[in-house]
């Protein structure tokens, strides 16, 4: 079983160029981006972020990035 990486809104905004924290927060609130709240923070899985932004799953690196 693989662990899913969970990101805060700030981390998600730093990961994707061209999308700021406000846009990611809005996507979470409107349901465009699947997320869950922990206290007052939205938490987003990395794969859900890539699916919402690019329309496809994030390519998993099976061999630690080695070709």
Secondary structure, DSSP 4 states (H G I P E B T S, - for coil): -PPPPEEEHHHHHHHSTT--HHHHHHHHHHTSS--EEETTEEEEEHHHHHHHHHSSPPPP-TTTT--
